[in-house]
């Protein structure tokens, strides 16, 4: 679904500085809206209400928000990717009336799954009733935003998506700040923060419904289609869950390691590791924005031309020429974006001591910050490379790479925690480096062998004749 992508392409082609910057800003919101929302809100609230509420209340508030985003992302990732694929299938089949039922079904399944997860975590950490309720409200709202953002790929109105996040951001800061000054505690601040999130969710949902105004005649059809989708696209669902878990599993290891600390509210965190890694992760956002603004627009054009040449019965020379142009543009653009990110990473590494001092962090976090910045470069390569595999329906390879990443991040982080503070962050960096290298090779080989994959290796129309052959998971062809 490239609706927003095409709209951003038209904006960026106006060839003015303001339009290019606007396209980049909108792309950043689309690529990492909830991420930017959280960082900006927490930063604003930390600076404005710390003296009013105290460090203990503010730490509990931050922890609940972080847990809500982590829980909702991991739990809803399988639902979002399957629903998105089903919407893409429906639009390809010219059945826009199927979008609304899928949207509401995805909301319902996500809410149920997140509700169960939040209840389990609240019991495990012995959260108070008020904090558990605020945790649930925030987690459920964020989960709905993840789902809605997936559906927004089919919406051409990037302005409405950005406005929903900006208005919600303002409401979150205002409501949570008001709760802080009224001395409503961490739970009250979380409820206020969730109110702003709800504004964003409503804005996104209303825009999706306006894009697909077809009446909802059979509400159960969406749930039936989604359940069938989980069976047909189970590799996508498992891969998405593994990929989401991989982004958080190093933090989880630190939370429950000797480096972790338990807050008075019951939640655990690792402030020495968490704060440095969250700052370092900001380096990836410009690259993700460029990925959306460039690759998911120009790449999709070349993608359509390649398959259009096949559909129009082009010669082998024409098909091969389209493949070469698609491959060259995609890999060259990926390299250029990565080079730009390396530059930003170098700046962060050189200025790390000044940054740590300005943010009142500890100087022993400098090494963690640097390893995190380096890891972000390779994490971006991994995200981009595995995304390309989905365009060509290489679901098993996508699943294998995501499982490799989560396994490496888990094992290497456990090993580096045992080695001591000097090695904090090395595990995440090593996992990103190894996984991105393999993922890039897999993407490059996919482009190289695209003709074979299209006509034989990955062609669903000949599956019955090749059902006896089971390709090994490590086969990157």
C-alpha positions as CSV (number, residue, x, y, z in Angstrom):
1,X,0.0,0.0,0.0
2,X,1.8,3.1,-1.2
3,X,-0.9,5.8,-1.0
4,X,1.1,8.1,1.3
5,X,4.3,7.2,-0.5
6,X,2.9,8.5,-3.8
7,X,1.6,11.7,-2.1
8,X,5.0,12.3,-0.5
9,X,6.7,11.8,-3.9
10,X,4.5,14.5,-5.4
11,X,5.4,16.8,-2.6
12,X,9.1,16.2,-2.8
13,X,9.1,16.7,-6.6
14,X,8.1,20.4,-6.2
15,X,11.9,21.0,-5.9
16,X,11.7,23.7,-3.3
17,X,13.6,23.6,0.0
18,X,10.3,23.8,2.0
19,X,8.7,21.0,0.1
20,X,11.7,18.7,0.5
21,X,11.8,19.5,4.2
22,X,8.1,19.0,4.5
23,X,8.3,15.6,2.8
24,X,11.1,14.5,5.1
25,X,9.1,15.7,8.2
26,X,5.9,13.9,7.1
27,X,7.9,10.8,6.3
28,X,9.5,10.8,9.7
29,X,6.1,10.9,11.3
30,X,4.8,8.1,9.1
31,X,7.9,6.0,9.7
32,X,8.2,6.6,13.5
33,X,5.2,8.6,14.6
34,X,4.6,6.8,18.0
35,X,8.3,6.8,18.6
36,X,8.7,10.6,18.0
37,X,5.5,11.2,20.0
38,X,6.8,9.4,23.0
39,X,10.3,11.0,23.0
40,X,9.0,14.5,22.6
41,X,6.3,14.1,25.2
42,X,8.5,12.5,27.8
43,X,11.2,15.1,27.2
44,X,8.8,18.0,27.6
45,X,7.2,16.6,30.7
46,X,10.5,15.7,32.3
47,X,11.8,19.3,32.0
48,X,8.5,21.0,33.0
49,X,7.2,19.0,36.0
50,X,10.2,17.3,37.6
51,X,10.3,19.8,40.5
52,X,6.5,19.6,40.9
53,X,6.1,15.8,41.2
54,X,9.6,14.6,42.2
55,X,11.9,12.0,40.7
56,X,10.1,9.0,42.1
57,X,6.7,9.9,40.5
58,X,8.4,10.9,37.3
59,X,10.3,7.7,37.1
60,X,7.2,5.6,37.6
61,X,5.4,7.6,34.9
62,X,8.2,7.1,32.4
63,X,8.4,3.4,33.2
64,X,4.6,2.8,32.6
65,X,4.8,4.7,29.3
66,X,7.8,2.6,28.2
67,X,6.2,-0.6,29.2
68,X,3.0,0.3,27.4
69,X,4.8,1.0,24.2
70,X,6.9,-2.1,24.4
71,X,4.0,-4.4,25.3
72,X,1.6,-3.0,22.6
73,X,4.3,-3.1,19.9
74,X,5.2,-6.7,20.4
75,X,1.7,-7.9,20.9
76,X,0.1,-6.1,18.0
77,X,2.9,-6.6,15.5
78,X,1.5,-9.9,14.2
79,X,-2.0,-8.5,13.9
80,X,-0.9,-5.3,12.2
81,X,1.3,-7.0,9.6
82,X,-1.4,-9.7,8.7
83,X,-4.1,-7.0,8.5
84,X,-2.0,-4.8,6.4
85,X,-1.2,-7.7,4.0
86,X,-5.0,-8.5,3.8
87,X,-5.8,-4.8,3.0
88,X,-3.1,-4.8,0.3
89,X,-4.7,-8.0,-1.2
90,X,-8.2,-6.4,-1.0
91,X,-7.0,-3.2,-2.8
92,X,-5.2,-5.3,-5.4
93,X,-8.5,-7.2,-6.0
94,X,-10.4,-3.9,-6.1
95,X,-12.4,-4.7,-3.0
96,X,-12.2,-1.5,-0.9
97,X,-15.3,-2.6,1.0
98,X,-13.2,-5.2,2.8
99,X,-11.0,-2.5,4.5
100,X,-13.5,-1.4,7.2
101,X,-14.3,-4.9,8.5
102,X,-10.5,-5.7,8.6
103,X,-9.8,-2.5,10.5
104,X,-12.4,-3.2,13.2
105,X,-11.4,-6.8,13.5
106,X,-7.7,-5.8,13.9
107,X,-8.8,-3.3,16.6
108,X,-10.7,-6.0,18.5
109,X,-8.0,-8.7,18.3
110,X,-5.3,-6.3,19.3
111,X,-7.3,-5.0,22.2
112,X,-8.0,-8.5,23.5
113,X,-4.4,-9.6,23.2
114,X,-3.0,-6.5,24.8
115,X,-5.5,-6.6,27.6
116,X,-4.4,-10.1,28.5
117,X,-0.7,-9.1,28.3
118,X,-1.3,-6.1,30.5
119,X,-3.3,-8.0,33.1
120,X,-0.5,-10.6,33.3
121,X,2.2,-8.0,33.7
122,X,0.2,-6.0,36.3
123,X,-0.2,-9.2,38.4
124,X,3.5,-10.1,38.0
125,X,4.8,-6.7,39.1
126,X,2.1,-6.3,41.8
127,X,1.0,-2.9,40.4
128,X,-1.5,-0.9,42.4
129,X,-5.1,-0.8,41.0
130,X,-4.8,2.8,39.8
131,X,-1.4,2.3,38.1
132,X,-2.6,-1.0,36.5
133,X,-5.6,0.8,35.1
134,X,-3.5,3.6,33.7
135,X,-1.1,1.1,32.3
136,X,-4.0,-0.7,30.6
137,X,-5.5,2.5,29.2
138,X,-2.1,3.6,27.7
139,X,-1.3,0.2,26.3
140,X,-4.6,-0.3,24.6
141,X,-4.6,3.2,23.1
142,X,-1.1,2.8,21.8
143,X,-2.0,-0.7,20.4
144,X,-4.9,0.9,18.4
145,X,-2.4,3.6,17.1
146,X,0.0,0.8,15.8
147,X,-2.9,-0.8,14.0
148,X,-4.3,2.4,12.5
149,X,-0.8,3.5,11.4
150,X,-0.5,0.3,9.4
151,X,-3.8,1.0,7.6
152,X,-2.7,4.6,7.0
153,X,-0.3,3.3,4.3
154,X,-3.3,3.2,2.0
155,X,-4.3,6.9,2.8
156,X,-3.0,9.6,0.6
157,X,-3.4,12.4,3.1
158,X,0.0,12.6,4.8
159,X,-1.0,16.0,6.3
160,X,-3.9,14.5,8.3
161,X,-1.6,11.8,9.7
162,X,1.0,14.3,10.8
163,X,-1.6,16.7,12.2
164,X,-3.1,13.8,14.3
165,X,0.2,13.2,15.9
166,X,1.0,16.8,16.5
167,X,-2.4,17.6,18.0
168,X,-2.2,14.5,20.1
169,X,1.3,15.4,21.3
170,X,0.1,18.8,22.5
171,X,-2.9,17.3,24.3
172,X,-0.7,14.6,26.0
173,X,1.8,17.2,27.3
174,X,-1.0,19.5,28.5
175,X,-3.1,16.8,30.1
176,X,-0.2,15.0,31.8
177,X,1.3,18.3,32.9
178,X,-2.1,19.3,34.4
179,X,-2.3,16.0,36.3
180,X,1.2,16.6,37.6
181,X,0.3,20.1,39.0
182,X,-2.9,18.7,40.5
183,X,-0.8,16.1,42.4
184,X,-2.6,13.2,40.8
185,X,0.5,11.0,40.9
186,X,2.0,8.8,38.3
187,X,-1.3,7.1,37.5
188,X,-3.0,10.5,36.8
189,X,-0.2,11.6,34.6
190,X,-0.4,8.3,32.6
191,X,-4.2,8.8,32.2
192,X,-3.5,12.4,30.9
193,X,-0.9,11.1,28.5
194,X,-3.3,8.5,27.3
195,X,-5.9,11.2,26.6
196,X,-3.6,12.8,24.1
197,X,-2.9,9.4,22.5
198,X,-6.6,8.9,22.1
199,X,-6.8,12.2,20.2
200,X,-4.1,10.8,17.8
201,X,-5.9,7.5,17.5
202,X,-9.2,9.2,16.7
203,X,-7.6,11.4,14.1
204,X,-6.0,8.5,12.3
205,X,-9.1,6.3,12.5
206,X,-11.4,9.0,11.1
207,X,-9.0,9.6,8.2
208,X,-9.0,5.9,7.4
209,X,-12.8,5.7,7.5
210,X,-13.1,8.8,5.3
211,X,-10.8,7.2,2.7
212,X,-12.9,4.0,2.8
213,X,-16.5,5.1,3.2
214,X,-18.1,1.9,2.1
215,X,-20.8,0.8,4.6
216,X,-20.0,-2.0,7.1
217,X,-22.6,-4.6,6.0
218,X,-21.1,-7.7,7.5
219,X,-18.9,-6.9,10.7
220,X,-18.1,-10.6,11.1
221,X,-16.5,-10.8,7.7
222,X,-13.4,-8.9,8.9
223,X,-12.8,-11.3,11.8
224,X,-13.2,-14.3,9.6
225,X,-10.8,-12.8,7.0
226,X,-8.3,-12.0,9.8
227,X,-8.4,-15.4,11.3
228,X,-7.9,-17.0,7.8
229,X,-5.1,-14.5,7.3
230,X,-3.3,-15.7,10.4
231,X,-3.3,-19.2,8.9
232,X,-2.3,-18.1,5.4
233,X,0.4,-15.6,6.6
234,X,1.5,-17.2,9.8
235,X,5.2,-16.8,8.8
236,X,4.6,-13.1,8.5
237,X,2.9,-13.0,11.9
238,X,5.6,-14.9,13.7
239,X,8.3,-12.9,11.9
240,X,6.8,-9.6,12.9
241,X,6.5,-10.7,16.5
242,X,10.1,-11.8,16.5
243,X,11.3,-8.5,14.9
244,X,9.4,-6.4,17.4
245,X,10.7,-8.5,20.3
246,X,14.3,-8.2,18.9
247,X,14.1,-4.4,19.2
248,X,13.3,-4.7,23.0
249,X,14.9,-7.9,24.1
250,X,18.3,-6.4,25.0
251,X,16.4,-4.0,27.3
252,X,14.5,-6.8,28.9
253,X,17.7,-8.7,29.6
254,X,19.2,-5.6,31.3
255,X,16.0,-5.0,33.3
256,X,16.1,-8.5,34.9
257,X,19.9,-8.5,35.3
258,X,22.0,-7.3,38.2
259,X,22.1,-3.9,36.3
260,X,18.4,-3.6,36.7
261,X,16.6,-1.6,39.4
262,X,13.2,-2.0,40.9
263,X,11.1,1.1,41.2
264,X,8.8,1.7,44.3
265,X,5.8,1.1,42.0
266,X,7.0,-2.4,41.2
267,X,8.3,-2.1,37.7
268,X,11.9,-2.8,36.8
269,X,14.2,-0.9,34.6
270,X,18.0,-0.3,33.9
271,X,18.5,3.5,33.8
272,X,22.2,3.2,33.0
273,X,21.5,1.3,29.8
274,X,18.0,2.5,28.9
275,X,18.6,6.2,28.7
276,X,21.8,5.9,26.6
277,X,20.2,3.4,24.2
278,X,17.0,5.5,23.8
279,X,19.1,8.6,22.9
280,X,21.3,6.6,20.5
281,X,18.2,5.1,18.8
282,X,17.2,8.6,17.6
283,X,19.9,8.3,14.9
284,X,17.8,5.9,13.0
285,X,14.8,8.2,12.6
286,X,16.2,10.3,9.7
287,X,17.2,7.2,7.8
288,X,13.7,5.7,8.3
289,X,12.2,8.9,7.0
290,X,14.4,8.8,3.9
291,X,13.5,5.2,3.4
292,X,9.8,6.1,3.3
293,X,10.2,9.3,1.3
294,X,12.6,7.7,-1.3
295,X,12.6,4.0,-1.4
296,X,8.9,3.3,-0.9
297,X,8.0,5.7,-3.7
298,X,10.7,5.4,-6.4
299,X,11.3,1.8,-5.5
300,X,7.6,1.0,-5.9
301,X,7.6,2.7,-9.3
302,X,10.4,0.4,-10.5
303,X,8.8,-2.5,-8.8
304,X,5.6,-2.0,-10.8
305,X,7.5,-1.5,-14.0
306,X,9.3,-4.8,-13.6
307,X,6.1,-6.8,-13.0
308,X,4.3,-4.7,-15.7
309,X,6.9,-5.8,-18.2
310,X,6.0,-9.4,-17.4
311,X,2.3,-8.8,-17.4
312,X,2.6,-7.2,-20.8
313,X,4.5,-10.2,-22.2
314,X,7.8,-8.3,-22.6
315,X,10.9,-10.0,-24.0
316,X,13.5,-11.6,-21.7
317,X,15.7,-8.6,-22.5
318,X,13.1,-6.1,-21.4
319,X,12.3,-8.1,-18.2
320,X,16.0,-8.3,-17.4
321,X,16.5,-4.6,-18.1
322,X,13.7,-3.8,-15.7
323,X,15.2,-6.1,-13.1
324,X,18.6,-4.5,-13.4
325,X,17.2,-1.0,-13.0
326,X,15.1,-2.0,-10.0
327,X,18.1,-3.7,-8.3
328,X,20.6,-1.0,-9.0
329,X,18.4,1.9,-7.9
330,X,17.3,0.1,-4.7
331,X,20.7,-1.1,-3.5
332,X,22.4,2.2,-4.5
333,X,19.8,4.2,-2.6
334,X,20.1,2.0,0.5
335,X,23.9,2.6,0.4
336,X,23.5,6.3,0.1
337,X,21.0,6.5,3.0
338,X,23.4,4.4,5.1
339,X,26.3,6.6,4.3
340,X,24.3,9.6,5.6
341,X,23.4,7.7,8.7
342,X,27.1,6.9,9.3
343,X,27.8,10.6,9.2
344,X,25.2,11.3,11.8
345,X,26.5,8.4,13.9
346,X,30.0,9.8,13.7
347,X,28.8,13.2,15.0
348,X,27.0,11.5,17.9
349,X,30.1,9.5,18.7
350,X,32.4,12.6,18.7
351,X,29.9,14.7,20.7
352,X,28.9,12.0,23.2
353,X,30.8,13.5,26.2
354,X,29.2,16.9,25.6
355,X,25.8,15.3,25.1
356,X,26.1,13.3,28.2
357,X,27.0,16.4,30.2
358,X,24.1,18.4,28.7
359,X,21.5,15.8,29.5
360,X,22.9,15.1,33.1
361,X,23.7,11.6,32.3
362,X,26.7,9.6,33.8
363,X,30.0,9.7,32.0
364,X,30.2,5.9,32.1
365,X,27.2,5.9,29.7
366,X,29.4,7.4,26.9
367,X,30.5,3.9,25.7
368,X,26.9,2.6,25.8
369,X,25.8,5.7,23.8
370,X,28.5,5.1,21.2
371,X,27.8,1.4,20.8
372,X,24.1,2.2,20.5
373,X,24.7,4.8,17.7
374,X,26.8,2.3,15.8
375,X,24.2,-0.4,16.2
376,X,21.5,1.9,14.9
377,X,23.3,2.1,11.6
378,X,23.1,-1.6,11.1
379,X,19.7,-1.9,12.6
380,X,18.4,0.4,9.8
381,X,20.1,-1.8,7.2
382,X,18.4,-4.8,8.7
383,X,15.0,-3.2,8.7
384,X,15.4,-2.0,5.1
385,X,16.7,-5.2,3.7
386,X,14.1,-7.4,5.3
387,X,11.4,-5.0,4.1
388,X,12.5,-5.6,0.5
389,X,12.0,-9.3,1.0
390,X,8.3,-8.7,1.8
391,X,7.8,-7.0,-1.5
392,X,8.7,-10.2,-3.2
393,X,6.7,-12.4,-0.8
394,X,9.8,-14.1,0.7
395,X,8.0,-14.8,3.9
396,X,10.1,-17.8,5.1
397,X,13.3,-15.9,4.6
398,X,11.9,-12.9,6.4
399,X,10.9,-15.1,9.3
400,X,14.3,-16.8,9.4
401,X,16.1,-13.4,9.6
402,X,13.9,-12.0,12.3
403,X,14.4,-15.2,14.4
404,X,18.1,-14.9,13.8
405,X,18.1,-11.3,15.0
406,X,16.1,-11.9,18.2
407,X,18.2,-14.9,19.0
408,X,21.5,-13.1,18.5
409,X,20.4,-10.0,20.5
410,X,19.3,-12.3,23.4
411,X,22.4,-14.4,23.6
412,X,24.9,-11.7,22.9
413,X,23.3,-9.3,25.4
414,X,23.3,-12.0,28.1
415,X,27.0,-12.7,27.4
416,X,28.0,-9.0,27.5
417,X,26.0,-8.4,30.7
418,X,28.1,-11.1,32.3
419,X,31.3,-9.5,31.1
420,X,30.6,-6.2,33.0
421,X,29.9,-2.5,32.3
422,X,32.7,-2.1,29.8
423,X,30.8,-4.3,27.4
424,X,27.3,-2.9,27.9
425,X,25.8,-2.3,24.4
426,X,28.3,-4.6,22.6
427,X,25.7,-7.4,22.5
428,X,23.1,-5.2,20.7
429,X,25.7,-3.9,18.3
430,X,27.0,-7.4,17.5
431,X,23.5,-8.7,16.9
432,X,22.6,-5.7,14.6
433,X,25.9,-6.1,12.7
434,X,25.7,-9.8,12.0
435,X,21.9,-9.7,11.2
436,X,22.2,-6.7,8.9
437,X,25.1,-8.3,6.9
438,X,23.1,-11.5,6.3
439,X,19.9,-9.6,5.6
440,X,21.7,-7.4,3.0
441,X,23.2,-10.4,1.3
442,X,19.7,-12.0,1.2
443,X,18.2,-8.8,-0.3
444,X,21.0,-8.6,-2.9
445,X,20.6,-12.2,-3.9
446,X,16.8,-11.8,-4.1
447,X,17.3,-9.0,-6.7
448,X,19.9,-11.0,-8.5
449,X,17.7,-14.1,-8.8
450,X,14.5,-12.1,-9.2
451,X,13.6,-13.6,-12.6
452,X,14.0,-17.2,-11.2
453,X,12.0,-16.4,-8.1
454,X,9.2,-14.7,-10.1
455,X,8.7,-17.5,-12.6
456,X,9.8,-20.6,-10.6
457,X,11.3,-20.3,-7.1
458,X,8.6,-18.2,-5.4
459,X,5.7,-18.6,-7.9
460,X,2.5,-19.6,-6.0
461,X,0.9,-20.9,-9.2
462,X,3.4,-23.8,-9.4
463,X,3.4,-24.7,-5.7
464,X,1.4,-28.0,-6.3
465,X,4.1,-29.2,-8.7
466,X,6.9,-28.4,-6.3
467,X,5.3,-29.3,-3.0
468,X,7.7,-32.2,-2.4
469,X,10.6,-29.8,-2.2
470,X,11.2,-28.1,1.1
471,X,13.7,-25.2,0.8
472,X,16.0,-25.0,3.8
473,X,15.4,-21.9,6.0
474,X,19.0,-20.8,5.4
475,X,18.6,-20.8,1.6
476,X,19.0,-17.1,0.7
477,X,18.4,-17.4,-3.0
